[in-house]
Amino acid sequence: MARLHELVPGQRGRILAIEGNDHIARRLQEMGLLEGDTVEVVAWAPLGDPIEIRVGDSRLSVRKAEAQRVLIDELPAA
C-alpha cells in the first residue's frame, strides 16, 4: 500500500481509500477519486505541487497535501 503522492509520472494505482471525513475528502470524491478506480500520475509541476493525474477519461490537478490522503495499491506499468 502506498499514497498517491509517492508515485512518479507513469505509475498507476487502484484507489483503496481516501482518508478523512471532511470537506477535502468530499471534494476529492466529487472530483472523481473513488475507491476501486485506477489513477495514473501524469506529471508533477516543476516545484512539486500540484500533481497532474488521470482518472478514467479525466485529467485533474491535486495538491500534494491532498494526494497524501489517497491510499492506493500500486499496479504494474501498462
C-alpha positions as CSV (number, residue, x, y, z in Angstrom):
1,M,0.0,0.0,0.0
2,A,1.2,3.5,-0.9
3,R,-0.1,7.0,-1.1
4,L,-0.8,8.9,-4.3
5,H,1.9,11.5,-3.7
6,E,4.6,8.7,-3.7
7,L,4.1,7.8,-7.3
8,V,6.2,9.1,-10.2
9,P,4.8,10.1,-13.6
10,G,3.7,7.0,-15.5
11,Q,2.9,5.0,-12.4
12,R,-0.6,3.7,-11.7
13,G,-2.6,2.5,-8.7
14,R,-6.0,1.4,-7.6
15,I,-7.6,3.7,-5.0
16,L,-8.2,1.8,-1.7
17,A,-9.4,4.7,0.4
18,I,-9.4,8.4,0.9
19,E,-8.5,9.4,4.5
20,G,-10.6,11.8,6.4
21,N,-14.2,12.8,6.7
22,D,-14.1,16.5,5.9
23,H,-14.6,18.9,3.0
24,I,-11.2,17.9,1.4
25,A,-12.1,14.2,1.4
26,R,-15.5,15.0,0.0
27,R,-14.0,17.3,-2.7
28,L,-11.7,14.6,-3.8
29,Q,-14.6,12.2,-4.2
30,E,-16.6,14.8,-6.1
31,M,-13.7,15.3,-8.4
32,G,-13.9,11.6,-9.3
33,L,-11.4,9.9,-7.0
34,L,-13.5,6.9,-5.8
35,E,-12.5,3.6,-4.2
36,G,-11.7,0.9,-6.8
37,D,-10.8,3.4,-9.6
38,T,-7.5,3.4,-11.3
39,V,-5.4,6.5,-11.1
40,E,-2.2,7.4,-13.0
41,V,0.3,10.2,-12.3
42,V,0.7,12.2,-15.5
43,A,3.2,14.9,-14.3
44,W,4.5,16.8,-11.4
45,A,4.6,20.6,-11.5
46,P,8.2,22.0,-11.6
47,L,8.2,22.8,-7.9
48,G,6.5,19.6,-7.0
49,D,3.0,20.9,-6.4
50,P,0.4,20.3,-7.9
51,I,0.3,16.8,-9.3
52,E,-1.5,16.1,-12.6
53,I,-3.3,12.8,-12.5
54,R,-5.6,10.8,-14.8
55,V,-8.8,9.1,-13.5
56,G,-10.8,7.5,-16.2
57,D,-11.1,9.9,-19.1
58,S,-10.4,13.0,-16.9
59,R,-7.2,14.8,-16.1
60,L,-7.1,16.5,-12.7
61,S,-4.6,18.6,-10.7
62,V,-4.4,17.9,-7.0
63,R,-2.2,19.4,-4.3
64,K,0.5,17.2,-2.8
65,A,-1.3,17.5,0.6
66,E,-4.5,16.2,-0.9
67,A,-2.7,13.4,-2.7
68,Q,-1.2,12.3,0.6
69,R,-4.7,11.3,1.8
70,V,-5.3,8.9,-1.1
71,L,-4.3,5.3,-0.3
72,I,-3.5,3.2,-3.3
73,D,-2.4,-0.3,-4.3
74,E,0.3,0.2,-6.9
75,L,-0.3,-1.5,-10.3
76,P,2.3,-2.8,-12.7
77,A,3.2,-0.5,-15.6
78,A,0.9,-0.7,-18.6
